[in-house]
Amino acid sequence: MTSMTGQVSSGTSPKAHVVGVADYAVLRGPTNEIITHALGSCIGVTIFDPTTHVGGMLHFMLPDSKINNDKASDSPAMFADTGIPLLFKHAYELGAKKENLIVCAAGGAEVLSDGGHFKIGSRNRTVLRKIFWKNNVLLSADDTGGNNSRTLHLSLADGTVTVRNRGKGEVLWPI
């Protein structure tokens, strides 16, 4: 099944799915990989259930959908408060169980030269943690903050999450 603002698939053919800005993907099958680029002030969230090989990734831009209800309706993955629930919902539909999920996040940097007025990265990090806290979700690992853009990669073979930052790749999970 494919929707306008994301991909949901239970296919088993090997693919590297690219998640764009304000987008998400939820896939099942150990041959799948998900990657997103250009996580500046945006945050990438990965979820993975090792028992079902269901995994997903969200690349959200802004913390709160209330700033533009029309945009949130058209592109719920753009916002943390609408994109995160969407990511988890689709993972559950493909068989993931909340108690099995390994959850990681990267991004939320302060990369804009706005004099610190908007602090989008900081606001994104704060709302991410509030949403997870309210829903009793723990981050297994994160690489957030700073000033650099990141690339985030999830392998559904074993749940390995890697982050590329300033040309160097590091395994975020497992640690």
N, CA and C atoms as an extended XYZ file, in Angstrom:
525
Properties=species:S:1:pos:R:3:atomname:S:1:resname:S:1:resid:I:1 pbc="F F F"
N         0.856       -1.165        0.000 N   MET     1
C         0.000        0.000        0.000 CA  MET     1
C         0.903        1.230        0.000 C   MET     1
N         0.588        2.209       -0.782 N   THR     2
C         1.328        3.461       -0.801 CA  THR     2
C         0.364        4.603       -0.561 C   THR     2
N         0.761        5.545        0.256 N   SER     3
C        -0.085        6.713        0.472 CA  SER     3
C         0.642        7.944       -0.049 C   SER     3
N        -0.064        9.062       -0.081 N   MET     4
C         0.506       10.278       -0.637 CA  MET     4
C         1.738       10.763        0.132 C   MET     4
N         1.749       10.555        1.430 N   THR     5
C         2.840       11.096        2.231 CA  THR     5
C         3.751       10.011        2.789 C   THR     5
N         3.747        8.842        2.195 N   GLY     6
C         4.644        7.814        2.712 CA  GLY     6
C         4.486        6.504        2.003 C   GLY     6
N         5.278        5.542        2.435 N   GLN     7
C         5.259        4.220        1.858 CA  GLN     7
C         5.010        3.211        2.961 C   GLN     7
N         4.133        2.272        2.694 N   VAL     8
C         3.919        1.159        3.596 CA  VAL     8
C         3.962       -0.078        2.725 C   VAL     8
N         4.828       -1.037        3.075 N   SER     9
C         4.998       -2.190        2.208 CA  SER     9
C         5.350       -3.417        3.017 C   SER     9
N         4.818       -4.555        2.585 N   SER    10
C         5.199       -5.816        3.197 CA  SER    10
C         5.955       -6.671        2.200 C   SER    10
N         6.438       -6.065        1.129 N   GLY    11
C         7.179       -6.794        0.107 CA  GLY    11
C         8.515       -7.292        0.616 C   GLY    11
N         9.035       -8.321       -0.035 N   THR    12
C        10.300       -8.891        0.399 CA  THR    12
C        11.413       -8.708       -0.622 C   THR    12
N        11.160       -8.035       -1.736 N   SER    13
C        12.228       -7.805       -2.697 CA  SER    13
C        13.200       -6.773       -2.134 C   SER    13
N        14.514       -6.984       -2.325 N   PRO    14
C        15.491       -6.076       -1.718 CA  PRO    14
C        15.407       -4.675       -2.307 C   PRO    14
N        15.311       -3.704       -1.425 N   LYS    15
C        15.231       -2.320       -1.862 CA  LYS    15
C        15.795       -1.407       -0.799 C   LYS    15
N        16.377       -0.318       -1.258 N   ALA    16
C        16.749        0.766       -0.367 CA  ALA    16
C        15.735        1.874       -0.612 C   ALA    16
N        14.890        2.105        0.342 N   HIS    17
C        13.842        3.114        0.216 CA  HIS    17
C        14.359        4.437        0.761 C   HIS    17
N        14.223        5.482       -0.037 N   VAL    18
C        14.661        6.813        0.378 CA  VAL    18
C        13.455        7.581        0.892 C   VAL    18
N        13.590        8.105        2.088 N   VAL    19
C        12.550        8.925        2.698 CA  VAL    19
C        12.957       10.378        2.512 C   VAL    19
N        12.115       11.143        1.872 N   GLY    20
C        12.376       12.556        1.668 CA  GLY    20
C        11.972       13.388        2.868 C   GLY    20
N        12.180       14.676        2.757 N   VAL    21
C        11.777       15.615        3.801 CA  VAL    21
C        10.250       15.582        3.903 C   VAL    21
N         9.737       15.558        5.114 N   ALA    22
C         8.299       15.514        5.380 CA  ALA    22
C         7.662       14.251        4.810 C   ALA    22
N         8.359       13.134        4.977 N   ASP    23
C         7.891       11.862        4.443 CA  ASP    23
C         8.219       10.757        5.440 C   ASP    23
N         7.724        9.558        5.165 N   TYR    24
C         8.004        8.412        6.010 CA  TYR    24
C         7.894        7.148        5.170 C   TYR    24
N         8.416        6.060        5.695 N   ALA    25
C         8.255        4.746        5.084 CA  ALA    25
C         8.173        3.723        6.207 C   ALA    25
N         7.304        2.736        6.031 N   VAL    26
C         7.206        1.611        6.945 CA  VAL    26
C         7.231        0.360        6.078 C   VAL    26
N         8.165       -0.539        6.382 N   LEU    27
C         8.387       -1.714        5.544 CA  LEU    27
C         8.527       -2.961        6.406 C   LEU    27
N         8.279       -4.109        5.771 N   ARG    28
C         8.516       -5.372        6.448 CA  ARG    28
C         9.402       -6.229        5.555 C   ARG    28
N        10.338       -6.896        6.171 N   GLY    29
C        11.204       -7.811        5.442 CA  GLY    29
C        12.656       -7.499        5.666 C   GLY    29
N        13.467       -8.521        5.940 N   PRO    30
C        14.870       -8.308        6.291 CA  PRO    30
C        15.754       -7.810        5.152 C   PRO    30
N        15.258       -7.809        3.934 N   THR    31
C        16.087       -7.326        2.821 CA  THR    31
C        15.920       -5.830        2.576 C   THR    31
N        15.043       -5.196        3.318 N   ASN    32
C        14.774       -3.772        3.122 CA  ASN    32
C        15.722       -2.889        3.918 C   ASN    32
N        15.974       -1.709        3.373 N   GLU    33
C        16.737       -0.666        4.036 CA  GLU    33
C        16.021        0.652        3.808 C   GLU    33
N        16.138        1.553        4.774 N   ILE    34
C        15.518        2.871        4.660 CA  ILE    34
C        16.590        3.910        4.972 C   ILE    34
N        16.600        4.973        4.177 N   ILE    35
C        17.603        6.029        4.362 CA  ILE    35
C        16.954        7.394        4.162 C   ILE    35
N        17.438        8.378        4.902 N   THR    36
C        17.031        9.756        4.668 CA  THR    36
C        18.267       10.648        4.767 C   THR    36
N        18.244       11.711        3.994 N   HIS    37
C        19.370       12.638        3.910 CA  HIS    37
C        18.954       14.013        4.436 C   HIS    37
N        19.937       14.854        4.669 N   ALA    38
C        19.731       16.276        4.974 CA  ALA    38
C        18.916       16.515        6.241 C   ALA    38
N        19.249       15.784        7.300 N   LEU    39
C        18.626       16.045        8.598 CA  LEU    39
C        19.390       17.182        9.261 C   LEU    39
N        18.959       18.385        8.991 N   GLY    40
C        19.526       19.560        9.643 CA  GLY    40
C        18.728       19.810       10.909 C   GLY    40
N        17.841       20.800       10.878 N   SER    41
C        16.963       21.030       12.020 CA  SER    41
C        15.840       19.991       12.067 C   SER    41
N        15.619       19.307       10.942 N   CYS    42
C        14.644       18.209       10.892 CA  CYS    42
C        15.145       17.057       11.757 C   CYS    42
N        14.225       16.175       12.133 N   ILE    43
C        14.601       14.988       12.889 CA  ILE    43
C        14.127       13.750       12.144 C   ILE    43
N        15.007       12.766       12.101 N   GLY    44
C        14.671       11.449       11.581 CA  GLY    44
C        14.441       10.508       12.747 C   GLY    44
N        13.352        9.771       12.690 N   VAL    45
C        13.015        8.795       13.716 CA  VAL    45
C        12.975        7.426       13.056 C   VAL    45
N        13.655        6.442       13.651 N   THR    46
C        13.565        5.070       13.170 CA  THR    46
C        12.905        4.208       14.231 C   THR    46
N        12.124        3.233       13.767 N   ILE    47
C        11.564        2.225       14.651 CA  ILE    47
C        11.812        0.870       14.009 C   ILE    47
N        12.051       -0.140       14.848 N   PHE    48
C        12.338       -1.474       14.334 CA  PHE    48
C        11.876       -2.519       15.333 C   PHE    48
N        11.138       -3.519       14.841 N   ASP    49
C        10.723       -4.659       15.648 CA  ASP    49
C        11.530       -5.862       15.165 C   ASP    49
N        12.477       -6.346       15.965 N   PRO    50
C        13.342       -7.441       15.529 CA  PRO    50
C        12.619       -8.775       15.358 C   PRO    50
N        11.455       -8.946       15.963 N   THR    51
C        10.738      -10.215       15.840 CA  THR    51
C         9.967      -10.324       14.529 C   THR    51
N         9.582       -9.193       13.964 N   THR    52
C         8.788       -9.208       12.722 CA  THR    52
C         9.535       -8.601       11.536 C   THR    52
N        10.687       -8.016       11.780 N   HIS    53
C        11.451       -7.281       10.756 CA  HIS    53
C        10.613       -6.167       10.131 C   HIS    53
N         9.785       -5.541       10.964 N   VAL    54
C         9.043       -4.358       10.557 CA  VAL    54
C         9.837       -3.156       11.049 C   VAL    54
N        10.071       -2.231       10.130 N   GLY    55
C        10.793       -1.030       10.500 CA  GLY    55
C        10.252        0.168        9.764 C   GLY    55
N        10.527        1.326       10.297 N   GLY    56
C        10.050        2.541        9.654 CA  GLY    56
C        10.944        3.717        9.964 C   GLY    56
N        10.765        4.740        9.148 N   MET    57
C        11.524        5.974        9.331 CA  MET    57
C        10.640        7.157        8.974 C   MET    57
N        10.746        8.196        9.771 N   LEU    58
C        10.045        9.459        9.564 CA  LEU    58
C        11.083       10.563        9.486 C   LEU    58
N        10.873       11.513        8.571 N   HIS    59
C        11.729       12.697        8.465 CA  HIS    59
C        10.806       13.905        8.629 C   HIS    59
N        10.668       14.394        9.868 N   PHE    60
C         9.778       15.540       10.091 CA  PHE    60
C        10.549       16.844       10.167 C   PHE    60
N         9.867       17.922        9.769 N   MET    61
C        10.491       19.246        9.677 CA  MET    61
C        10.200       20.149       10.876 C   MET    61
N         8.965       20.104       11.350 N   LEU    62
C         8.493       21.084       12.324 CA  LEU    62
C         7.794       20.390       13.488 C   LEU    62
N         7.779       21.027       14.653 N   PRO    63
C         7.210       20.371       15.824 CA  PRO    63
C         5.688       20.286       15.866 C   PRO    63
N         4.992       21.320       15.438 N   ASP    64
C         3.565       21.424       15.749 CA  ASP    64
C         2.722       21.696       14.510 C   ASP    64
N         1.788       20.826       14.229 N   SER    65
C         0.921       20.951       13.054 CA  SER    65
C        -0.090       22.088       13.177 C   SER    65
N        -0.276       22.617       14.368 N   LYS    66
C        -1.275       23.672       14.565 CA  LYS    66
C        -0.922       24.966       13.822 C   LYS    66
N         0.313       25.103       13.384 N   ILE    67
C         0.687       26.317       12.654 CA  ILE    67
C         0.052       26.368       11.268 C   ILE    67
N        -0.334       25.185       10.735 N   ASN    68
C        -0.941       25.146        9.405 CA  ASN    68
C        -1.746       23.864        9.248 C   ASN    68
N        -3.019       23.923        9.613 N   ASN    69
C        -3.881       22.740        9.575 CA  ASN    69
C        -4.024       22.164        8.176 C   ASN    69
N        -4.072       23.020        7.148 N   ASP    70
C        -4.192       22.525        5.774 CA  ASP    70
C        -2.947       21.735        5.382 C   ASP    70
N        -1.772       22.266        5.705 N   LYS    71
C        -0.520       21.581        5.386 CA  LYS    71
C        -0.437       20.266        6.162 C   LYS    71
N        -0.870       20.271        7.402 N   ALA    72
C        -0.844       19.064        8.219 CA  ALA    72
C        -1.774       17.994        7.656 C   ALA    72
N        -2.889       18.422        7.113 N   SER    73
C        -3.824       17.474        6.504 CA  SER    73
C        -3.237       16.863        5.230 C   SER    73
N        -2.578       17.704        4.428 N   ASP    74
C        -1.978       17.243        3.173 CA  ASP    74
C        -0.688       16.456        3.392 C   ASP    74
N         0.089       16.831        4.405 N   SER    75
C         1.399       16.230        4.635 CA  SER    75
C         1.649       16.039        6.131 C   SER    75
N         0.986       15.061        6.747 N   PRO    76
C         1.129       14.891        8.194 CA  PRO    76
C         2.545       14.536        8.637 C   PRO    76
N         3.355       13.958        7.750 N   ALA    77
C         4.732       13.605        8.108 CA  ALA    77
C         5.629       14.837        8.254 C   ALA    77
N         5.144       16.000        7.879 N   MET    78
C         5.912       17.236        8.004 CA  MET    78
C         6.088       17.638        9.469 C   MET    78
N         5.159       17.219       10.319 N   PHE    79
C         5.123       17.675       11.707 CA  PHE    79
C         5.316       16.515       12.682 C   PHE    79
N         6.001       16.770       13.776 N   ALA    80
C         6.232       15.737       14.790 CA  ALA    80
C         4.927       15.217       15.372 C   ALA    80
N         4.015       16.118       15.721 N   ASP    81
C         2.802       15.701       16.431 CA  ASP    81
C         1.831       14.896       15.575 C   ASP    81
N         1.951       14.961       14.256 N   THR    82
C         1.104       14.141       13.390 CA  THR    82
C         1.909       13.021       12.728 C   THR    82
N         3.173       13.240       12.463 N   GLY    83
C         3.999       12.240       11.786 CA  GLY    83
C         4.389       11.076       12.668 C   GLY    83
N         4.747       11.338       13.917 N   ILE    84
C         5.173       10.261       14.813 CA  ILE    84
C         4.041        9.254       15.036 C   ILE    84
N         2.826        9.690       15.369 N   PRO    85
C         1.745        8.704       15.513 CA  PRO    85
C         1.477        7.919       14.224 C   PRO    85
N         1.600        8.579       13.091 N   LEU    86
C         1.398        7.924       11.798 CA  LEU    86
C         2.428        6.815       11.591 C   LEU    86
N         3.690        7.092       11.894 N   LEU    87
C         4.763        6.113       11.765 CA  LEU    87
C         4.468        4.869       12.607 C   LEU    87
N         4.133        5.074       13.868 N   PHE    88
C         3.858        3.958       14.763 CA  PHE    88
C         2.604        3.189       14.336 C   PHE    88
N         1.573        3.903       13.937 N   LYS    89
C         0.320        3.263       13.509 CA  LYS    89
C         0.567        2.300       12.353 C   LYS    89
N         1.313        2.753       11.358 N   HIS    90
C         1.564        1.898       10.191 CA  HIS    90
C         2.474        0.720       10.541 C   HIS    90
N         3.390        0.917       11.463 N   ALA    91
C         4.237       -0.199       11.899 CA  ALA    91
C         3.389       -1.257       12.612 C   ALA    91
N         2.458       -0.827       13.450 N   TYR    92
C         1.570       -1.773       14.132 CA  TYR    92
C         0.698       -2.522       13.122 C   TYR    92
N         0.256       -1.827       12.087 N   GLU    93
C        -0.566       -2.471       11.057 CA  GLU    93
C         0.192       -3.578       10.324 C   GLU    93
N         1.519       -3.452       10.238 N   LEU    94
C         2.319       -4.490        9.589 CA  LEU    94
C         2.807       -5.560       10.566 C   LEU    94
N         2.385       -5.464       11.826 N   GLY    95
C         2.690       -6.516       12.787 CA  GLY    95
C         3.673       -6.172       13.883 C   GLY    95
N         4.228       -4.968       13.889 N   ALA    96
C         5.151       -4.574       14.954 CA  ALA    96
C         4.401       -4.472       16.276 C   ALA    96
N         5.101       -4.772       17.348 N   LYS    97
C         4.547       -4.655       18.696 CA  LYS    97
C         5.327       -3.590       19.463 C   LYS    97
N         4.598       -2.731       20.153 N   LYS    98
C         5.225       -1.610       20.864 CA  LYS    98
C         6.325       -2.076       21.811 C   LYS    98
N         6.089       -3.163       22.527 N   GLU    99
C         7.064       -3.631       23.516 CA  GLU    99
C         8.364       -4.145       22.880 C   GLU    99
N         8.358       -4.418       21.575 N   ASN   100
C         9.557       -4.899       20.888 CA  ASN   100
C        10.343       -3.795       20.196 C   ASN   100
N         9.767       -2.618       20.080 N   LEU   101
C        10.356       -1.584       19.234 CA  LEU   101
C        11.663       -1.007       19.770 C   LEU   101
N        12.600       -0.894       18.849 N   ILE   102
C        13.853       -0.181       19.083 CA  ILE   102
C        13.687        1.159       18.372 C   ILE   102
N        13.772        2.235       19.128 N   VAL   103
C        13.482        3.569       18.601 CA  VAL   103
C        14.738        4.435       18.687 C   VAL   103
N        15.098        5.049       17.554 N   CYS   104
C        16.270        5.923       17.496 CA  CYS   104
C        15.895        7.238       16.821 C   CYS   104
N        16.702        8.258       17.049 N   ALA   105
C        16.463        9.561       16.430 CA  ALA   105
C        17.787       10.243       16.122 C   ALA   105
N        17.767       11.050       15.059 N   ALA   106
C        18.945       11.843       14.692 CA  ALA   106
C        18.476       13.142       14.054 C   ALA   106
N        19.300       14.171       14.164 N   GLY   107
C        18.987       15.470       13.568 CA  GLY   107
C        18.769       16.510       14.648 C   GLY   107
N        17.864       17.425       14.375 N   GLY   108
C        17.545       18.463       15.345 CA  GLY   108
C        18.686       19.431       15.606 C   GLY   108
N        19.486       19.680       14.578 N   ALA   109
C        20.616       20.600       14.715 CA  ALA   109
C        20.150       22.047       14.545 C   ALA   109
N        20.992       22.958       14.942 N   GLU   110
C        20.744       24.382       14.715 CA  GLU   110
C        21.623       24.805       13.543 C   GLU   110
N        21.101       24.633       12.331 N   VAL   111
C        21.901       24.894       11.138 CA  VAL   111
C        21.546       26.209       10.450 C   VAL   111
N        20.437       26.816       10.800 N   LEU   112
C        20.021       28.067       10.165 CA  LEU   112
C        20.719       29.246       10.831 C   LEU   112
N        21.135       30.191       10.024 N   SER   113
C        21.771       31.381       10.578 CA  SER   113
C        20.705       32.451       10.820 C   SER   113
N        19.817       32.140       11.764 N   ASP   114
C        18.723       33.065       12.066 CA  ASP   114
C        18.954       33.797       13.386 C   ASP   114
N        20.182       33.734       13.874 N   GLY   115
C        20.486       34.403       15.135 CA  GLY   115
C        19.868       33.709       16.329 C   GLY   115
N        19.418       32.480       16.164 N   GLY   116
C        18.828       31.732       17.260 CA  GLY   116
C        17.390       32.105       17.556 C   GLY   116
N        16.734       32.835       16.657 N   HIS   117
C        15.365       33.269       16.921 CA  HIS   117
C        14.359       32.128       16.873 C   HIS   117
N        14.479       31.262       15.879 N   PHE   118
C        13.461       30.226       15.704 CA  PHE   118
C        13.798       28.944       16.453 C   PHE   118
N        15.061       28.609       16.564 N   LYS   119
C        15.514       27.412       17.272 CA  LYS   119
C        14.685       26.185       16.908 C   LYS   119
N        14.516       25.948       15.609 N   ILE   120
C        13.673       24.844       15.140 CA  ILE   120
C        14.239       23.502       15.600 C   ILE   120
N        15.542       23.317       15.503 N   GLY   121
C        16.136       22.058       15.945 CA  GLY   121
C        15.841       21.770       17.406 C   GLY   121
N        16.021       22.774       18.238 N   SER   122
C        15.755       22.630       19.667 CA  SER   122
C        14.275       22.347       19.932 C   SER   122
N        13.407       23.063       19.249 N   ARG   123
C        11.959       22.844       19.417 CA  ARG   123
C        11.568       21.441       18.952 C   ARG   123
N        12.186       20.972       17.851 N   ASN   124
C        11.906       19.621       17.369 CA  ASN   124
C        12.348       18.568       18.381 C   ASN   124
N        13.532       18.760       18.974 N   ARG   125
C        14.025       17.814       19.980 CA  ARG   125
C        13.099       17.786       21.195 C   ARG   125
N        12.641       18.942       21.624 N   THR   126
C        11.769       19.023       22.794 CA  THR   126
C        10.444       18.317       22.549 C   THR   126
N         9.815       18.575       21.420 N   VAL   127
C         8.516       17.960       21.164 CA  VAL   127
C         8.650       16.452       20.953 C   VAL   127
N         9.729       16.015       20.344 N   LEU   128
C         9.968       14.581       20.175 CA  LEU   128
C         9.974       13.896       21.542 C   LEU   128
N        10.723       14.448       22.463 N   ARG   129
C        10.818       13.846       23.799 CA  ARG   129
C         9.490       13.915       24.550 C   ARG   129
N         8.737       14.994       24.380 N   LYS   130
C         7.428       15.105       25.035 CA  LYS   130
C         6.456       14.051       24.502 C   LYS   130
N         6.431       13.878       23.187 N   ILE   131
C         5.534       12.887       22.582 CA  ILE   131
C         5.915       11.490       23.063 C   ILE   131
N         7.204       11.175       23.070 N   PHE   132
C         7.635        9.858       23.524 CA  PHE   132
C         7.328        9.668       25.006 C   PHE   132
N         7.562       10.692       25.821 N   TRP   133
C         7.298       10.591       27.249 CA  TRP   133
C         5.812       10.325       27.509 C   TRP   133
N         4.946       11.072       26.814 N   LYS   134
C         3.496       10.900       26.990 CA  LYS   134
C         3.022        9.511       26.575 C   LYS   134
N         3.731        8.885       25.648 N   ASN   135
C         3.327        7.580       25.120 CA  ASN   135
C         4.191        6.433       25.643 C   ASN   135
N         4.993        6.722       26.664 N   ASN   136
C         5.827        5.707       27.293 CA  ASN   136
C         6.736        4.996       26.281 C   ASN   136
N         7.376        5.790       25.438 N   VAL   137
C         8.317        5.278       24.442 CA  VAL   137
C         9.706        5.772       24.835 C   VAL   137
N        10.649        4.841       24.901 N   LEU   138
C        12.016        5.197       25.244 CA  LEU   138
C        12.892        5.184       23.997 C   LEU   138
N        13.775        6.161       23.894 N   LEU   139
C        14.763        6.182       22.825 CA  LEU   139
C        15.873        5.195       23.173 C   LEU   139
N        16.166        4.298       22.252 N   SER   140
C        17.270        3.361       22.442 CA  SER   140
C        18.602        4.059       22.207 C   SER   140
N        18.603        5.025       21.284 N   ALA   141
C        19.811        5.796       20.981 CA  ALA   141
C        19.403        7.050       20.222 C   ALA   141
N        20.210        8.101       20.349 N   ASP   142
C        19.959        9.291       19.542 CA  ASP   142
C        21.252       10.049       19.278 C   ASP   142
N        21.223       10.780       18.190 N   ASP   143
C        22.321       11.662       17.799 CA  ASP   143
C        21.658       12.957       17.351 C   ASP   143
N        21.341       13.809       18.318 N   THR   144
C        20.593       15.027       18.033 CA  THR   144
C        21.355       16.241       18.553 C   THR   144
N        20.987       17.404       18.006 N   GLY   145
C        21.611       18.658       18.415 CA  GLY   145
C        22.819       18.983       17.556 C   GLY   145
N        23.630       19.866       18.049 N   GLY   146
C        24.817       20.278       17.318 CA  GLY   146
C        24.498       21.242       16.186 C   GLY   146
N        25.408       21.306       15.207 N   ASN   147
C        25.259       22.251       14.100 CA  ASN   147
C        25.345       21.603       12.728 C   ASN   147
N        25.438       20.278       12.666 N   ASN   148
C        25.690       19.619       11.396 CA  ASN   148
C        24.508       18.796       10.908 C   ASN   148
N        24.380       18.759        9.607 N   SER   149
C        23.383       17.926        8.951 CA  SER   149
C        23.806       16.463        9.024 C   SER   149
N        22.829       15.562        8.997 N   ARG   150
C        23.109       14.137        9.108 CA  ARG   150
C        22.344       13.346        8.051 C   ARG   150
N        22.833       12.138        7.789 N   THR   151
C        22.131       11.139        6.994 CA  THR   151
C        21.863        9.964        7.919 C   THR   151
N        20.653        9.414        7.851 N   LEU   152
C        20.230        8.338        8.742 CA  LEU   152
C        19.868        7.109        7.919 C   LEU   152
N        20.314        5.929        8.361 N   HIS   153
C        20.105        4.685        7.633 CA  HIS   153
C        19.629        3.595        8.595 C   HIS   153
N        18.616        2.831        8.194 N   LEU   154
C        18.089        1.705        8.978 CA  LEU   154
C        18.104        0.454        8.122 C   LEU   154
N        18.705       -0.607        8.639 N   SER   155
C        18.687       -1.914        7.984 CA  SER   155
C        17.661       -2.797        8.682 C   SER   155
N        16.705       -3.324        7.932 N   LEU   156
C        15.698       -4.194        8.517 CA  LEU   156
C        16.193       -5.629        8.682 C   LEU   156
N        17.411       -5.920        8.262 N   ALA   157
C        17.985       -7.251        8.482 CA  ALA   157
C        18.217       -7.485        9.975 C   ALA   157
N        18.773       -6.462       10.647 N   ASP   158
C        19.096       -6.620       12.062 CA  ASP   158
C        18.811       -5.365       12.897 C   ASP   158
N        18.227       -4.349       12.286 N   GLY   159
C        17.892       -3.125       13.006 CA  GLY   159
C        19.026       -2.145       13.165 C   GLY   159
N        20.162       -2.404       12.525 N   THR   160
C        21.292       -1.483       12.644 CA  THR   160
C        20.915       -0.095       12.131 C   THR   160
N        21.189        0.902       12.952 N   VAL   161
C        20.949        2.298       12.589 CA  VAL   161
C        22.314        2.977       12.509 C   VAL   161
N        22.600        3.590       11.371 N   THR   162
C        23.844        4.326       11.220 CA  THR   162
C        23.544        5.781       10.908 C   THR   162
N        24.457        6.638       11.344 N   VAL   163
C        24.347        8.071       11.106 CA  VAL   163
C        25.636        8.528       10.440 C   VAL   163
N        25.481        9.279        9.358 N   ARG   164
C        26.639        9.884        8.691 CA  ARG   164
C        26.573       11.379        8.990 C   ARG   164
N        27.689       11.874        9.543 N   ASN   165
C        27.773       13.259        9.979 CA  ASN   165
C        29.155       13.773        9.599 C   ASN   165
N        29.198       14.823        8.783 N   ARG   166
C        30.458       15.434        8.349 CA  ARG   166
C        31.371       14.406        7.671 C   ARG   166
N        30.761       13.530        6.876 N   GLY   167
C        31.526       12.563        6.105 CA  GLY   167
C        31.926       11.299        6.842 C   GLY   167
N        31.603       11.203        8.114 N   LYS   168
C        31.965       10.028        8.906 CA  LYS   168
C        30.697        9.282        9.316 C   LYS   168
N        30.708        7.965        9.089 N   GLY   169
C        29.583        7.140        9.492 CA  GLY   169
C        29.847        6.463       10.819 C   GLY   169
N        28.817        6.416       11.656 N   GLU   170
C        28.901        5.750       12.943 CA  GLU   170
C        27.644        4.944       13.180 C   GLU   170
N        27.811        3.797       13.834 N   VAL   171
C        26.664        2.991       14.212 CA  VAL   171
C        26.022        3.637       15.435 C   VAL   171
N        24.747        3.957       15.318 N   LEU   172
C        24.002        4.548       16.425 CA  LEU   172
C        23.403        3.441       17.299 C   LEU   172
N        22.871        2.415       16.623 N   TRP   173
C        22.341        1.248       17.329 CA  TRP   173
C        22.667        0.023       16.525 C   TRP   173
N        23.059       -1.098       17.051 N   PRO   174
C        23.263       -1.327       18.488 CA  PRO   174
C        24.554       -0.670       18.978 C   PRO   174
N        24.543       -0.301       20.242 N   ILE   175
C        25.722        0.346       20.823 CA  ILE   175
C        26.561       -0.646       21.600 C   ILE   175
